[in-house]
Amino acid sequence: MKTIIAVAAALFAMPVLAHDLGHHHHGAKVNGVTIVVACYRGPWNEVIWDRALPEFYDSLRAAGYSPSTANAIGNRICRDERLVGNPEVMRQEALRLIEATPRR
């Protein structure tokens, strides 16, 4: 029984470790609001669990985007395989997408 509990505890801890190791943060300023481009990057090379972190979503909301649009922008940027490992390209693509997407 103790082995099962230890394994379960280790499995629950793994996402936390991957989360700590897999953050990508980049800033972009749009109309005086700093957009924090922050993505969760899992431990894999493939885009599997990648997603926008709350600070990305919240900064898009603060810039005037609706919840659904903020979510769509975040997912599009964070799940784009071309942008993984390219922080400057990620920032440029985020700026391009933000400028091309109308607010509310």
MIBA-398828 format. One record per residue: residue number from 1; x, y, z of N, C-alpha, C in turn. Coordinates in Angstrom, 2 decimals, m for minus. Example, Ala and Ser with C-alpha at 12.3 -4.5 7.8 and 13.67 -1.06 7.14 Angstrom:
<rs>
  num       nx       ny       nz      cax      cay      caz       cx       cy       cz
    1    13.19    m5.69     7.80    12.30    m4.50     7.80    13.20    m3.30     7.80
    2    12.85    m2.25     7.08    13.67    m1.06     7.14    12.90     0.03     7.87
</rs>
This chain:
<rs>
  num       nx       ny       nz      cax      cay      caz       cx       cy       cz
    1     0.82    m1.20     0.00     0.00     0.00     0.00     0.86     1.25     0.00
    2     1.95     1.24     0.78     2.83     2.41     0.84     3.47     2.68    m0.52
    3     3.77     1.60    m1.27     4.36     1.76    m2.60     3.38     2.45    m3.53
    4     2.14     2.07    m3.49     1.12     2.67    m4.34     0.98     4.16    m4.02
    5     0.96     4.49    m2.75     0.84     5.90    m2.35     2.06     6.69    m2.81
    6     3.26     6.11    m2.67     4.49     6.80    m3.10     4.48     7.03    m4.61
    7     4.06     6.03    m5.37     3.99     6.17    m6.83     2.96     7.22    m7.21
    8     1.81     7.20    m6.57     0.77     8.19    m6.85     1.27     9.59    m6.53
    9     1.97     9.75    m5.41     2.51    11.06    m5.03     3.54    11.52    m6.06
   10     4.37    10.61    m6.53     5.38    10.95    m7.54     4.71    11.36    m8.85
   11     3.66    10.67    m9.24     2.96    11.02   m10.48     2.31    12.39   m10.39
   12     1.74    12.72    m9.23     1.13    14.04    m9.07     2.17    15.14    m9.03
   13     3.37    14.84    m8.59     4.44    15.83    m8.52     5.04    16.10    m9.89
   14     4.97    15.15   m10.79     5.61    15.30   m12.11     5.12    16.53   m12.87
   15     3.80    16.79   m12.96     3.38    17.99   m13.69     3.94    19.28   m13.08
   16     4.10    19.31   m11.78     4.66    20.49   m11.14     6.10    20.68   m11.57
   17     6.88    19.59   m11.58     8.27    19.67   m12.02     8.34    20.08   m13.49
   18     7.52    19.49   m14.34     7.52    19.85   m15.75     7.10    21.30   m15.93
   19     6.14    21.72   m15.11     5.65    23.09   m15.19     6.77    24.07   m14.83
   20     7.53    23.77   m13.77     8.62    24.65   m13.36     9.71    24.71   m14.41
   21     9.98    23.60   m15.08    11.04    23.57   m16.08    10.57    24.08   m17.43
   22     9.26    24.14   m17.65     8.76    24.40   m18.98     8.15    25.75   m19.21
   23     8.47    26.75   m18.43     7.93    28.10   m18.64     8.72    28.82   m19.72
   24     8.01    29.54   m20.55     8.63    30.44   m21.50     7.92    31.79   m21.36
   25     8.66    32.83   m21.02     8.09    34.17   m20.83     8.78    35.15   m21.76
   26     8.00    35.96   m22.43     8.53    37.00   m23.30     7.57    38.17   m23.23
   27     8.08    39.37   m23.26     7.22    40.54   m23.16     7.04    41.24   m24.49
   28     5.89    41.83   m24.67     5.58    42.62   m25.85     4.68    43.76   m25.40
   29     4.97    44.98   m25.81     4.17    46.12   m25.40     3.24    46.51   m26.55
   30     1.95    46.62   m26.24     0.94    46.97   m27.22     0.05    48.04   m26.63
   31     0.01    49.20   m27.25    m0.81    50.32   m26.78    m0.63    50.60   m25.29
   32     0.60    50.60   m24.84     0.90    50.92   m23.45     0.67    49.79   m22.47
   33     0.18    48.64   m22.94    m0.05    47.49   m22.07     1.01    46.44   m22.39
   34     1.68    45.95   m21.37     2.66    44.90   m21.59     1.95    43.55   m21.67
   35     2.11    42.89   m22.79     1.55    41.56   m22.98     2.65    40.59   m22.58
   36     2.37    39.77   m21.61     3.33    38.77   m21.15     3.07    37.49   m21.94
   37     3.94    37.21   m22.89     3.81    36.00   m23.69     4.43    34.87   m22.87
   38     3.57    34.09   m22.23     4.03    33.05   m21.32     3.33    31.74   m21.66
   39     4.13    30.72   m21.95     3.59    29.43   m22.35     4.10    28.33   m21.44
   40     3.22    27.38   m21.15     3.66    26.17   m20.48     4.25    25.29   m21.57
   41     5.44    24.80   m21.34     6.13    23.93   m22.29     6.43    22.64   m21.56
   42     5.80    21.56   m21.95     6.02    20.27   m21.31     7.43    19.75   m21.54
   43     7.73    18.61   m20.98     9.08    18.05   m21.08     9.37    17.38   m22.43
   44     8.42    17.38   m23.33     8.59    16.72   m24.62     9.05    17.71   m25.67
   45     9.65    17.20   m26.74    10.01    18.04   m27.88     8.77    18.37   m28.71
   46     7.80    17.47   m28.71     6.57    17.69   m29.46     5.65    18.64   m28.71
   47     4.77    19.28   m29.46     3.77    20.17   m28.85     2.60    19.28   m28.43
   48     2.60    18.91   m27.15     1.58    18.00   m26.63     0.69    18.72   m25.62
   49     1.30    19.21   m24.55     0.56    19.86   m23.47     0.72    21.37   m23.50
   50     1.41    21.90   m24.50     1.71    23.33   m24.55     0.42    24.14   m24.53
   51     0.46    25.22   m23.74    m0.71    26.09   m23.64    m0.29    27.44   m23.05
   52    m1.15    28.41   m23.21    m0.89    29.74   m22.64    m1.04    29.68   m21.13
   53    m0.14    30.35   m20.44    m0.22    30.45   m18.98    m1.17    31.60   m18.60
   54    m1.68    31.59   m17.39    m2.63    32.62   m16.96    m2.12    34.05   m17.16
   55    m0.83    34.30   m16.96    m0.33    35.67   m17.12    m0.43    36.15   m18.57
   56    m0.32    35.24   m19.54    m0.51    35.59   m20.96    m1.97    35.95   m21.18
   57    m2.84    35.07   m20.75    m4.28    35.29   m20.88    m4.71    36.58   m20.19
   58    m4.26    36.78   m18.95    m4.66    37.97   m18.18    m4.16    39.25   m18.83
   59    m2.94    39.24   m19.37    m2.43    40.46   m20.00    m3.18    40.76   m21.30
   60    m3.61    39.73   m22.02    m4.44    39.96   m23.21    m5.80    40.55   m22.81
   61    m6.37    40.03   m21.72    m7.63    40.58   m21.22    m7.47    42.04   m20.81
   62    m6.33    42.36   m20.15    m6.06    43.74   m19.73    m5.89    44.66   m20.94
   63    m5.48    44.10   m22.06    m5.31    44.89   m23.29    m6.63    45.06   m24.04
   64    m7.71    44.46   m23.52    m9.02    44.69   m24.11    m9.59    43.54   m24.92
   65    m8.98    42.37   m24.88    m9.51    41.24   m25.63   m10.54    40.48   m24.81
   66   m11.54    39.93   m25.50   m12.56    39.12   m24.83   m11.91    37.83   m24.35
   67   m12.56    37.14   m23.42   m11.99    35.87   m22.93   m11.74    34.86   m24.05
   68   m12.68    34.72   m24.97   m12.51    33.73   m26.03   m11.39    34.12   m26.99
   69   m11.26    35.42   m27.30   m10.20    35.88   m28.19    m8.84    35.75   m27.52
   70    m8.75    36.10   m26.24    m7.50    35.96   m25.49    m7.07    34.50   m25.46
   71    m8.01    33.61   m25.24    m7.72    32.18   m25.23    m7.24    31.71   m26.60
   72    m7.89    32.16   m27.65    m7.51    31.76   m29.02    m6.11    32.26   m29.37
   73    m5.80    33.49   m29.05    m4.47    34.04   m29.33    m3.41    33.24   m28.55
   74    m3.66    33.02   m27.27    m2.71    32.28   m26.44    m2.45    30.88   m26.96
   75    m3.52    30.18   m27.32    m3.35    28.82   m27.84    m2.63    28.82   m29.17
   76    m2.95    29.76   m30.00    m2.30    29.80   m31.33    m0.80    30.03   m31.20
   77    m0.40    30.93   m30.32     1.02    31.23   m30.14     1.72    30.06   m29.44
   78     1.16    29.57   m28.37     1.83    28.55   m27.56     1.84    27.17   m28.19
   79     0.94    26.90   m29.11     0.90    25.58   m29.73     1.51    25.54   m31.12
   80     2.12    26.63   m31.54     2.76    26.68   m32.86     4.16    26.07   m32.78
   81     4.35    24.93   m33.44     5.63    24.22   m33.39     6.79    25.06   m33.91
   82     6.54    25.96   m34.83     7.61    26.81   m35.38     8.19    27.75   m34.34
   83     7.42    28.05   m33.29     7.84    29.04   m32.31     8.55    28.43   m31.10
   84     8.48    27.12   m30.95     9.11    26.45   m29.81    10.62    26.64   m29.89
   85    11.18    27.16   m28.81    12.62    27.37   m28.74    13.11    28.61   m29.47
   86    12.19    29.44   m29.97    12.52    30.68   m30.68    11.85    31.86   m30.00
   87    12.37    32.32   m28.87    11.67    33.37   m28.12    11.46    34.66   m28.91
   88    12.42    35.07   m29.70    12.25    36.32   m30.46    11.21    36.15   m31.56
   89    11.20    35.03   m32.23    10.20    34.76   m33.27     8.82    34.65   m32.62
   90     8.76    34.04   m31.42     7.49    33.93   m30.70     6.96    35.32   m30.36
   91     7.83    36.20   m29.89     7.42    37.56   m29.55     6.93    38.31   m30.79
   92     7.66    38.17   m31.89     7.26    38.84   m33.14     5.92    38.32   m33.65
   93     5.72    37.00   m33.60     4.45    36.42   m34.05     3.30    36.84   m33.14
   94     3.56    36.91   m31.84     2.52    37.37   m30.92     2.14    38.81   m31.23
   95     3.12    39.67   m31.45     2.83    41.07   m31.81     2.04    41.15   m33.11
   96     2.45    40.37   m34.11     1.75    40.37   m35.40     0.30    39.94   m35.22
   97     0.08    38.88   m34.48    m1.26    38.36   m34.27    m2.12    39.34   m33.45
   98    m1.51    39.91   m32.43    m2.24    40.87   m31.58    m2.64    42.10   m32.38
   99    m1.75    42.60   m33.22    m2.07    43.77   m34.04    m3.13    43.47   m35.09
  100    m3.17    42.20   m35.57    m4.12    41.83   m36.60    m5.50    41.45   m36.05
  101    m5.59    41.26   m34.73    m6.84    40.81   m34.12    m7.55    41.98   m33.45
  102    m8.78    42.26   m33.89    m9.51    43.38   m33.27    m9.89    43.07   m31.82
  103    m9.89    44.09   m31.02   m10.32    43.94   m29.62   m11.83    44.01   m29.57
  104   m12.38    43.35   m28.63   m13.83    43.27   m28.39   m14.59    43.80   m29.54
</rs>
